[in-house]
Structure formats: C-alpha cells, structure tokens
Amino acid sequence: MRYLHTMVRVRDIEQSLDFYCNKLGLREIRRIENEQGRFTLIFLAAPEDEGRSRAERAPELELTYNWDPEEYGEGRNFGHLAYVVDDIYEACDRLMKAGVTINRPPRDGRMAFVRSPDNVSIELLQKGDAKAPAEPWASMPNTGHW
C-alpha cells in the first residue's frame, strides 16, 4: 500500500490555483475534466517532484471542483496539509507579500500555518533544524485560527 494523494474540494479553480501554484509554489501536473460527472480534478505536486514518475513522487494534492455550486464548511475536521520548505522565513515573507495571512507565524523558526481560499489549513515546516528566532516573526501574534 502506498499513499497517493489528498483531495480538497475547491469553490473557484482560478482562485485556488493562484494560491496553491502562484503563491505556495506547487505545480499542476495533470487535469481531468469529467463532463458526465460534472467535475474537474487538478493534481498538484511540489516542484521537486514535477519531473519524477508517479512511483517516485511524494503524495500529490488533488483539487476537486464540482461544476454545480456547493458550500463547503471550514473543514476543520480535515486537519491540515503539511509541506517542508527550505527557508520558513522566506516562504512566509513571500506569502505575506502575495496577500496571504500568516495565521500562525514561525516564531520558533520551525513551523507556520496559513489557510487556502477554501479555509484549508496548511502547515509549513522548516527543512532540517529550526532557524534562530527572528523578527518580525518572533513577536508576531496569531491571526484567526488554523
């Protein structure tokens, strides 16, 4: 048995791709349009996995867009997606400059949380050892919840 992907329902494809691809840095690797089922599936992978075979890739993120409008709750029972980043401070700074709220800043140099346009919590973890605490992160308060 091998873990393949996590599926998240989205309300707006363009808004979600802007967040996951343009801001977070994932790459779209394939898309399935199903007219009979009235849905679109978009599979995303981390940049390091983009050229790898499916057997070699880390699990993917599947965005599911149902063509008929539905309201989805916050999905807090879902938990969160987690991604390791090379530099937690750079990643959070880039996301903030792109208009993303840092809900749980990386005060410890190790972990931060943001939320997608569909309120899915996303944990960002520093690759390797934690970075030394640094401003503005060390004194930045939490915003909302994650």
C-alpha positions as CSV (number, residue, x, y, z in Angstrom):
1,M,0.0,0.0,0.0
2,R,1.3,3.5,-0.9
3,Y,-0.3,6.9,0.0
4,L,-1.1,8.6,-3.3
5,H,-2.8,12.0,-2.7
6,T,-5.0,14.2,-0.6
7,M,-8.2,15.6,-2.1
8,V,-9.5,19.1,-1.2
9,R,-12.8,20.4,-2.7
10,V,-12.5,24.0,-4.0
11,R,-15.1,26.6,-5.0
12,D,-13.1,28.6,-7.5
13,I,-10.4,26.9,-9.7
14,E,-8.6,30.1,-10.6
15,Q,-8.5,31.4,-7.0
16,S,-7.3,28.1,-5.8
17,L,-4.6,27.7,-8.5
18,D,-3.4,31.2,-7.7
19,F,-3.0,30.2,-4.1
20,Y,-1.5,26.7,-4.5
21,C,0.6,27.4,-7.6
22,N,1.4,31.1,-7.8
23,K,1.8,31.8,-4.0
24,L,2.6,28.4,-2.4
25,G,4.7,27.2,-5.3
26,L,3.1,23.9,-6.3
27,R,2.9,22.8,-9.9
28,E,-0.1,21.5,-11.9
29,I,0.9,18.1,-13.2
30,R,-2.4,16.8,-14.7
31,R,-6.0,17.8,-15.1
32,I,-9.1,15.7,-15.7
33,E,-12.4,17.2,-16.9
34,N,-15.4,14.9,-16.5
35,E,-18.4,16.2,-18.2
36,Q,-20.7,13.3,-17.3
37,G,-19.8,13.6,-13.6
38,R,-19.7,17.4,-13.8
39,F,-16.3,17.8,-12.1
40,T,-12.7,18.8,-12.7
41,L,-9.8,17.2,-11.0
42,I,-6.4,19.1,-10.9
43,F,-3.4,17.3,-9.5
44,L,-0.6,19.3,-8.0
45,A,2.9,18.3,-6.9
46,A,5.9,20.0,-5.2
47,P,8.4,21.5,-7.7
48,E,11.0,18.8,-6.8
49,D,8.5,16.1,-7.8
50,E,7.4,17.6,-11.1
51,G,9.7,15.6,-13.4
52,R,9.5,12.3,-11.4
53,S,7.4,9.3,-12.2
54,R,4.3,8.7,-10.2
55,A,6.1,6.0,-8.2
56,E,8.9,8.3,-7.3
57,R,6.8,11.4,-6.4
58,A,5.7,12.4,-2.9
59,P,1.9,12.3,-2.5
60,E,0.0,14.8,-4.6
61,L,-2.7,17.3,-3.8
62,E,-5.9,16.8,-5.8
63,L,-8.1,19.8,-6.1
64,T,-11.7,18.8,-6.9
65,Y,-14.0,21.3,-8.5
66,N,-17.7,20.3,-8.7
67,W,-19.4,22.2,-11.5
68,D,-22.6,22.5,-9.6
69,P,-22.3,25.1,-6.8
70,E,-21.9,23.7,-3.3
71,E,-21.0,25.3,0.0
72,Y,-18.2,23.7,2.0
73,G,-17.6,24.4,5.6
74,E,-14.2,25.2,7.0
75,G,-13.3,21.6,7.1
76,R,-11.6,21.9,10.5
77,N,-12.2,18.2,11.0
78,F,-9.9,17.6,7.9
79,G,-6.8,18.8,9.8
80,H,-4.2,20.2,7.5
81,L,-1.8,19.7,4.7
82,A,1.9,19.9,5.5
83,Y,4.9,21.0,3.3
84,V,8.5,21.3,4.2
85,V,10.2,24.4,2.9
86,D,13.9,25.4,2.5
87,D,13.5,28.7,4.4
88,I,10.5,29.2,6.6
89,Y,11.1,32.9,6.9
90,E,11.5,33.4,3.2
91,A,8.4,31.3,2.5
92,C,6.2,33.3,4.9
93,D,7.6,36.6,3.7
94,R,6.8,35.7,0.1
95,L,3.3,34.5,1.0
96,M,2.6,37.7,3.1
97,K,3.8,39.9,0.1
98,A,1.3,37.9,-2.0
99,G,-1.5,38.8,0.3
100,V,-1.7,35.6,2.3
101,T,-2.4,35.9,6.0
102,I,0.1,34.1,8.2
103,N,-2.3,32.6,10.8
104,R,0.4,31.1,13.0
105,P,3.8,32.9,12.4
106,P,7.0,30.9,12.5
107,R,8.0,32.4,15.9
108,D,10.0,29.3,16.7
109,G,11.8,29.3,13.3
110,R,10.3,25.9,12.6
111,M,6.5,26.0,11.9
112,A,3.9,28.3,10.5
113,F,0.3,27.9,9.3
114,V,-1.6,29.6,6.5
115,R,-5.1,28.9,5.1
116,S,-6.2,28.4,1.5
117,P,-9.0,30.4,-0.1
118,D,-11.2,27.4,0.9
119,N,-10.1,27.6,4.5
120,V,-7.9,24.5,4.4
121,S,-5.1,24.8,6.9
122,I,-1.6,24.4,5.5
123,E,1.4,23.8,7.8
124,L,4.8,25.0,6.6
125,L,7.8,23.3,8.3
126,Q,11.4,24.4,8.2
127,K,13.6,21.8,6.4
128,G,16.3,20.4,8.8
129,D,16.9,22.2,12.1
130,A,14.8,25.2,13.2
131,K,16.1,28.6,12.3
132,A,17.0,31.0,15.1
133,P,14.1,33.2,16.2
134,A,14.0,36.4,14.1
135,E,11.8,39.5,13.8
136,P,9.2,40.3,12.7
137,W,8.2,36.6,13.2
138,A,9.3,36.2,16.9
139,S,6.8,38.9,18.2
140,M,4.1,38.5,15.6
141,P,0.7,37.4,17.1
142,N,-1.5,34.6,15.7
143,T,-4.3,35.8,13.4
144,G,-7.6,33.8,13.4
145,H,-7.2,30.1,13.7
146,W,-5.6,27.3,11.8
